[in-house]
């Protein structure tokens, strides 16, 4: 059976973690995320709608390719426009 080597990366307040995996050819992004869960910080709950490969958002059912780096994105705490408004009011 052919296999792929991939990484699953997560960065959050808990720290940054990269989990190296070997999966069968045909595995999806979500397969990699679920296999990496034990190696991620406690409490991390990946959202299938917030995943990427090499900084590009992808669907959870996208097939993996050799060497892919799957990234688990967190929800935004603050809307980017609101963050700019707050910075502008402090600086102004």
N, C-alpha and C positions, 0 to 999 in steps of 0.2 A: 504494500500500500504506500503510495506517495505521500510525502509530508511537506509541510511549510513551516518555516521558522518566522514568527512574528513577535511583536512586543505590544503590550497594552500599557498605556501611560495615563496616570492621574496626578493632578496637582491641585491641592486645596490647602485649607488652613492646617490640616493634619500633617502636611508635608507632601513631597513628591515621591511617587513610586513608579517604577517601571518593572513590569512582570514579563519575562521572556517565556514564550510558549512554543511548543511544537504541536501542530494540528494537522489533521488529514486534509488533503487537497479537496476543495469544495466547501470547506468550513466558511462560515460567514463572520462578519464583524461582531454580531451579537454572540455567536459561539465563543469567540475569543474573550469577550467581556465576561461572560458567565464562567468560563474556565479560570479567568484571572481573579475573580471575586475573593477567594480565600487569601490572596496575596495583597489585597487592597486594605486601606485603613478601615477599622470597624465603623459601621454606620454609613458607608458609601453606598448609595442606592442609584446605580446608573439608570438613566432615562434613554430608551431606545431612540428618542428623537434628538438627543444631544450627543452624537458620536461623530468622530471624524477620523480621517486617515491622512497623516502628514498635513495637518492644519486645514483640510478641506472637509466640510460637512458631508457625510454620506448616510445612506439608509442602512439600518441595522441588518438588512438581508443581503447587503453587498458581499459578493464572494471575496475572500482574501487572496492576496498575491504574496509570493515569497518576499520576505523582508518588510512587509507593511508595519507601520507603527500606528496602532489604533489608539485614539485619544478619547478619553471620557471628559466631556465638558460639564461644568457646573452651571446651574441657573444663575442669571445675573441677580445680584443683591439690589442693585440700584440701576435704574434706567440711564443709559449714557447721556441723554439730553439733560436729565435732572442733575447728574453729576457735573456737567459743564456749567449749568446755571449756578450751582453751589460754589464751584471754584471761582466763577466770574464775580459773584457777590462778595467773596472773601478778598479777592484781589483788587476789586474796584474801589 
